[in-house]
C-alpha cells in the first residue's frame, strides 16, 4: 500500500491548504472531505490505485473526470489516480471547485 499512501499524501498536501472550514473524517473504506457538506472522498480501490470522488454536480465529464457511476453515490465524479504525477493542476483545480461549491 506504499503507492497508495504516497498518492494520499500528495492529495492531502493540497487539500490541507483549502481553508479552516475543512473537515477530514476517516470512514471504513474511504476518507471523507467536508466543508459544510461532503465535497470529496479518497478511496483506495486497488493496491496501486486511489479513486478521488468529487461532488461537481453539472460538470461535464472528460477522459480523466468521469461520472462516478456505481463507484459511490455520495459523489458525482471520479478521478482514477495511479501515480503522484497525476495529482496535477487540473486535479487540484477540481478539488478546489468541489470545496468552493460545498460552502
PyMOL commands that set and color helices and strands:
alter all, ss='L'
color gray80, all
select helices_A, chain A and resi 2-15+84-86+89-101
alter helices_A, ss='H'
color red, helices_A
select strands_A, chain A and resi 23-26+31-34+38-46+49-54+66-67+77-81
alter strands_A, ss='S'
color yellow, strands_A
deselect
rebuild
show_as cartoon
